[in-house]
Amino acid sequence: MALVLAVTAVPGQAFGKSAKIIPAGELVLAGTPVRCGAARTVVTGLGEVAMTYPGYILLDPTLFSMPPAIQHFWYAHECAHQLFGYGELAADCWAIQMGKRLGWFGIGDLEWLEANAGRMRSDAEHPQAAVRLANLERCYAAAPEARPAKRVVVAFASGF
């Protein structure tokens, strides 16, 4: 409970002095504005690409050097946790299907994730990379194709 109160009162101190807090709706990833409901974004050193905390999506600065679709994928993955709570496999699936449906995630991006699977942590909450990659392949195959003629804006849960 103390951490929740600290985050509510002084978010920068709770996440570290070097943390940069970006208000909901003001994050731009790879030149595209993104939003996950009312969640704010915190950019800070994490030791992993991204994570979530109630009301916040935390991003490690290394995310910004990744390909645009991969940046959007990890943001969408964390957004799924914010919106639905989902376990890792469900959040992965929601993110990749959202990306394919909206046209910002293609088969080459899935191949990038496979080639960089070492970035995926494995612990009690996160299945091994091989399990996650097999799940991502199934979810990608099951998602409908994007409509190429339609202009796509990356927005997650823009109704908030």
Rosetta silent file (secondary structure, phi, psi, omega in degrees, C-alpha in Angstrom):
SEQUENCE: MALVLAVTAVPGQAFGKSAKIIPAGELVLAGTPVRCGAARTVVTGLGEVAMTYPGYILLDPTLFSMPPAIQHFWYAHECAHQLFGYGELAADCWAIQMGKRLGWFGIGDLEWLEANAGRMRSDAEHPQAAVRLANLERCYAAAPEARPAKRVVVAFASGF
SCORE:     score description
SCORE:     0.000 S_00000001
   1 L     0.000  -34.389 -178.728    0.000    0.000    0.000 S_00000001
   2 H   -61.824  -38.923 -179.965    2.852    2.388    0.718 S_00000001
   3 H   -66.447  -40.010  178.040    4.116    2.163   -2.884 S_00000001
   4 H   -60.668  -44.805  178.796    0.667    2.950   -4.256 S_00000001
   5 H   -64.910  -38.573  179.173    0.440    6.018   -2.049 S_00000001
   6 H   -66.233  -40.698  179.860    3.950    7.091   -3.033 S_00000001
   7 H   -65.421  -42.318  179.642    3.150    6.710   -6.724 S_00000001
   8 H   -64.460  -40.901 -175.748   -0.041    8.695   -6.355 S_00000001
   9 H   -79.347  -49.160 -174.584    1.656   11.438   -4.383 S_00000001
  10 L  -142.225   80.279 -174.715    5.067   11.710   -6.054 S_00000001
  11 H   -57.032  -41.174 -177.529    5.424    9.395   -9.088 S_00000001
  12 H   -59.198  -41.079 -179.740    8.938   10.516  -10.031 S_00000001
  13 H   -69.827  -36.883 -179.461   10.354    9.610   -6.634 S_00000001
  14 H   -66.247  -33.192 -177.851    8.622    6.223   -6.596 S_00000001
  15 H   -97.603   -3.651 -179.752   10.140    5.269   -9.978 S_00000001
  16 L   113.825  150.619 -175.846   13.549    6.856   -9.432 S_00000001
  17 L   -64.171  -29.694 -178.272   14.981   10.325   -9.765 S_00000001
  18 L   -87.330   -0.307 -178.900   15.932    9.854  -13.422 S_00000001
  19 L   -66.797  138.490  175.287   12.438    8.651  -14.411 S_00000001
  20 E  -109.109  121.557 -179.392   10.626   10.700  -17.014 S_00000001
  21 E  -100.887  126.857 -178.873    6.836   10.658  -16.605 S_00000001
  22 E  -113.044  123.424 -179.522    4.760   11.257  -19.718 S_00000001
  23 L   -60.005  154.220  177.773    1.058   12.072  -19.268 S_00000001
  24 L   -52.960  133.657  177.273   -1.554    9.794  -20.864 S_00000001
  25 L    85.878   -1.963 -177.986   -1.939   10.504  -24.558 S_00000001
  26 L  -108.236    0.167  179.299    1.382   12.334  -24.935 S_00000001
  27 E   -79.014  136.199  174.642    3.715    9.425  -25.729 S_00000001
  28 E  -121.023  121.520  177.133    5.058    9.230  -29.267 S_00000001
  29 E  -112.000  121.953  178.126    6.659    5.949  -30.354 S_00000001
  30 L    51.842   40.717  176.754    8.591    5.915  -33.617 S_00000001
  31 L    83.339    2.080 -177.612    6.816    9.091  -34.731 S_00000001
  32 E  -119.539  125.047  176.175    3.311    7.825  -33.903 S_00000001
  33 E   -64.463  136.258  176.819    1.224    9.029  -30.944 S_00000001
  34 E  -130.892  156.209 -178.793    0.025    6.126  -28.777 S_00000001
  35 L  -150.357  143.897  174.234   -2.314    5.959  -25.819 S_00000001
  36 E  -129.228   85.006 -179.120   -3.466    3.295  -23.389 S_00000001
  37 L    53.262 -132.274 -178.409   -6.522    4.662  -21.681 S_00000001
  38 L   -95.701    6.798 -177.960   -5.547    6.863  -18.756 S_00000001
  39 L   -67.963  133.151  173.441   -2.201    5.116  -18.158 S_00000001
  40 E   -88.066  160.446  178.849    0.808    7.374  -17.912 S_00000001
  41 E  -109.979  139.052  175.536    4.176    6.285  -19.272 S_00000001
  42 E  -120.307  123.366  175.257    7.371    6.217  -17.249 S_00000001
  43 E  -101.911  117.472 -176.609   10.705    6.031  -19.055 S_00000001
  44 L  -160.026  159.393  177.537   13.338    4.693  -16.695 S_00000001
  45 L   -67.417  119.776 -176.591   16.054    2.062  -16.516 S_00000001
  46 L  -112.710  -28.858 -171.600   14.314   -1.259  -15.923 S_00000001
  47 L    86.672   -1.650  172.038   16.735   -3.961  -16.973 S_00000001
  48 L  -147.599  168.014 -170.506   14.020   -5.253  -19.321 S_00000001
  49 L   -64.574  -47.604 -175.462   12.177   -3.665  -22.230 S_00000001
  50 E  -158.059  158.341  174.466    8.852   -2.818  -20.587 S_00000001
  51 E  -157.725  172.574 -178.865    6.606   -3.578  -17.640 S_00000001
  52 E  -126.763  153.349  175.479    3.385   -2.373  -16.137 S_00000001
  53 E  -142.998  142.854 -175.770    2.289   -0.996  -12.798 S_00000001
  54 L   -46.760  119.564  178.982   -1.329    0.035  -12.074 S_00000001
  55 L    85.566   -2.115 -177.091   -1.926    3.266  -13.958 S_00000001
  56 E  -139.305  142.726  167.710    1.559    3.280  -15.533 S_00000001
  57 E  -110.952  122.138 -178.123    3.384    1.684  -18.427 S_00000001
  58 E   -99.682  130.628 -179.641    7.110    1.581  -17.725 S_00000001
  59 E  -124.203  135.627  172.943    9.525    1.619  -20.659 S_00000001
  60 L   -82.695  142.516  179.812   13.266    1.128  -20.641 S_00000001
  61 H   -55.394  -23.710  178.559   15.122    3.606  -22.901 S_00000001
  62 H   -62.941  -23.025  178.752   16.450    0.641  -24.936 S_00000001
  63 H   -57.114  -36.948 -173.221   12.936    0.249  -26.364 S_00000001
  64 H   -71.043  -10.545  176.705   13.401    3.395  -28.445 S_00000001
  65 H   -95.660   -1.059  179.843   16.262    1.842  -30.445 S_00000001
  66 L   -85.251  162.134  177.171   14.092   -1.089  -31.578 S_00000001
  67 L   -56.448  150.088 -177.675   12.169   -1.186  -34.883 S_00000001
  68 H   -51.173  -47.154 -178.165    8.917    0.834  -34.821 S_00000001
  69 H   -63.470  -31.721 -179.840    6.588   -2.198  -34.889 S_00000001
  70 H   -73.393  -38.056  174.393    8.487   -3.764  -31.996 S_00000001
  71 H   -58.828  -46.686 -179.201    8.161   -0.568  -29.958 S_00000001
  72 H   -66.234  -37.787  178.866    4.423   -0.601  -30.625 S_00000001
  73 H   -59.926  -50.229 -177.393    4.185   -4.319  -29.842 S_00000001
  74 H   -66.273  -36.034  176.303    5.734   -3.964  -26.385 S_00000001
  75 H   -64.465  -45.339  179.418    3.623   -0.908  -25.624 S_00000001
  76 H   -63.383  -38.056  177.632    0.467   -2.774  -26.722 S_00000001
  77 H   -58.996  -48.266  179.680    1.528   -5.795  -24.644 S_00000001
  78 H   -68.320  -32.749  176.395    1.793   -3.637  -21.518 S_00000001
  79 H   -62.988  -40.233  177.755   -1.453   -1.893  -22.442 S_00000001
  80 H   -58.041  -41.231  176.657   -3.197   -5.289  -22.475 S_00000001
  81 H   -62.840  -41.523  179.503   -2.042   -5.763  -18.883 S_00000001
  82 H   -61.736  -46.154 -172.225   -3.384   -2.294  -17.986 S_00000001
  83 H   -80.789  -37.179 -170.327   -6.766   -2.845  -19.605 S_00000001
  84 H  -124.020  -15.042 -177.451   -7.447   -6.510  -18.969 S_00000001
  85 L    84.702  -26.588  179.702   -4.856   -7.829  -16.523 S_00000001
  86 L    -7.361  143.932  167.677   -4.060  -10.675  -18.924 S_00000001
  87 L   -71.507  176.076 -174.338   -1.279  -13.162  -18.300 S_00000001
  88 H   -59.824  -44.944 -177.408    1.784  -12.962  -20.540 S_00000001
  89 H   -65.508  -40.542  178.698    0.525  -15.215  -23.330 S_00000001
  90 H   -67.851  -39.682  178.098   -2.802  -13.405  -23.587 S_00000001
  91 H   -65.768  -40.666  175.554   -1.096   -9.975  -23.552 S_00000001
  92 H   -59.236  -46.884 -177.195    1.309  -11.139  -26.271 S_00000001
  93 H   -63.186  -46.014 -179.818   -1.618  -12.412  -28.337 S_00000001
  94 H   -60.387  -43.685 -177.924   -3.676   -9.239  -27.917 S_00000001
  95 H   -65.372  -45.735 -176.526   -0.717   -7.060  -28.907 S_00000001
  96 H   -70.860  -36.180  178.101    0.260   -9.026  -32.003 S_00000001
  97 H   -69.821  -38.190  175.315   -3.337   -9.357  -33.206 S_00000001
  98 H   -59.948  -46.414 -178.976   -3.927   -5.630  -32.665 S_00000001
  99 H   -62.971  -43.444  179.633   -0.794   -4.876  -34.669 S_00000001
 100 H   -67.143  -44.756 -178.936   -1.680   -7.156  -37.559 S_00000001
 101 H   -61.321  -39.589 -178.188   -5.294   -5.958  -37.661 S_00000001
 102 H   -88.172   -7.169  173.756   -4.246   -2.293  -37.679 S_00000001
 103 L    88.925    9.567  179.591   -1.424   -2.892  -40.149 S_00000001
 104 L  -101.851    0.626  178.404    1.591   -1.888  -38.058 S_00000001
 105 L  -130.999  120.538 -178.803    2.876   -5.420  -37.363 S_00000001
 106 L  -118.335 -179.227 -177.591    3.889   -7.779  -40.169 S_00000001
 107 H   -61.271  -34.178  177.174    5.512  -11.163  -40.578 S_00000001
 108 H   -63.966  -31.453  178.167    8.972   -9.550  -40.667 S_00000001
 109 H   -71.763  -37.398  174.850    8.309   -8.083  -37.240 S_00000001
 110 H   -62.796  -41.564  177.873    7.406  -11.521  -35.901 S_00000001
 111 H   -62.671  -36.728  177.149   10.682  -12.790  -37.337 S_00000001
 112 H   -62.351  -44.683  178.405   12.503   -9.954  -35.514 S_00000001
 113 H   -60.358  -41.263  179.549   10.930  -11.048  -32.216 S_00000001
 114 H   -63.863  -42.602 -179.498   11.990  -14.631  -32.909 S_00000001
 115 H   -68.968  -23.058 -177.674   15.564  -13.570  -33.703 S_00000001
 116 L  -113.863   29.211 -176.372   15.693  -11.477  -30.526 S_00000001
 117 H   -61.529  -19.087  178.414   13.923  -13.909  -28.188 S_00000001
 118 H   -62.658  -17.824  178.450   16.781  -13.580  -25.704 S_00000001
 119 H   -77.901  -13.651 -178.537   15.209  -10.265  -24.644 S_00000001
 120 L   -85.619  120.256 -179.295   12.151  -12.117  -23.322 S_00000001
 121 L   -77.616  154.214  179.168   12.547  -12.894  -19.663 S_00000001
 122 L  -127.883  123.304  177.999   11.484  -16.236  -18.263 S_00000001
 123 L  -158.314 -163.920 -176.992   10.275  -16.618  -14.672 S_00000001
 124 L   -60.239  -31.483 -179.114    7.232  -17.742  -12.704 S_00000001
 125 L   -96.174  -21.098 -175.311    5.008  -15.218  -14.500 S_00000001
 126 L  -114.473  111.331  177.912    6.706  -15.252  -17.919 S_00000001
 127 L   -59.657  162.011  178.277    6.788  -18.548  -19.870 S_00000001
 128 L   -58.620  152.794 -176.549    9.981  -19.520  -21.670 S_00000001
 129 H   -54.263  -41.066 -178.731   10.670  -17.710  -24.940 S_00000001
 130 H   -60.372  -39.413  178.467    9.933  -20.831  -27.039 S_00000001
 131 H   -66.845  -44.564  179.987    6.438  -21.077  -25.521 S_00000001
 132 H   -64.205  -42.002 -178.808    5.794  -17.363  -26.074 S_00000001
 133 H   -65.929  -40.988  176.865    7.046  -17.478  -29.659 S_00000001
 134 H   -61.808  -40.879  177.038    4.846  -20.476  -30.524 S_00000001
 135 H   -63.324  -44.414  178.990    1.900  -18.597  -29.013 S_00000001
 136 H   -61.257  -41.000  178.301    2.774  -15.450  -30.993 S_00000001
 137 H   -61.849  -44.979  178.729    2.908  -17.453  -34.230 S_00000001
 138 H   -62.270  -46.334 -177.757   -0.543  -18.956  -33.546 S_00000001
 139 H   -65.219  -41.505  178.557   -2.033  -15.590  -32.618 S_00000001
 140 H   -61.671  -45.803 -179.203   -0.515  -13.857  -35.641 S_00000001
 141 H   -62.494  -33.248 -177.312   -1.864  -16.557  -37.977 S_00000001
 142 H   -80.353  -16.694 -176.640   -5.343  -16.252  -36.428 S_00000001
 143 L   -77.934  144.194  176.976   -5.548  -12.452  -36.769 S_00000001
 144 L   -68.746  154.450  176.785   -7.319  -10.942  -39.785 S_00000001
 145 L   -70.100  150.331  176.641   -5.254   -9.142  -42.396 S_00000001
 146 L   -75.356  157.915  174.201   -5.125   -5.352  -42.283 S_00000001
 147 L   -92.396  105.162 -173.113   -6.835   -3.293  -44.931 S_00000001
 148 L   -60.995  -27.618 -177.263   -3.864   -1.661  -46.698 S_00000001
 149 L   -76.336  -16.349 -176.761   -5.901    1.181  -48.188 S_00000001
 150 L   -85.921  131.776  176.229   -7.064    2.332  -44.764 S_00000001
 151 L   -72.549  130.536 -175.607   -4.901    4.883  -42.908 S_00000001
 152 L  -111.618  131.161  173.608   -3.981    3.420  -39.552 S_00000001
 153 L  -113.934  131.113  179.556   -3.320    5.358  -36.385 S_00000001
 154 L   -77.944  114.113  177.764   -1.841    3.443  -33.481 S_00000001
 155 L  -148.362  134.141  179.390   -4.162    3.956  -30.541 S_00000001
 156 E  -114.437  122.088  177.613   -4.975    1.571  -27.756 S_00000001
 157 L    51.595   52.655 -176.437   -8.281    1.936  -25.978 S_00000001
 158 L   -68.022   -8.265  179.910   -8.715    5.470  -27.260 S_00000001
 159 L   -74.582   -5.135 -179.071  -12.170    5.643  -25.715 S_00000001
 160 L   -84.008    0.000    0.000  -10.721    6.483  -22.292 S_00000001
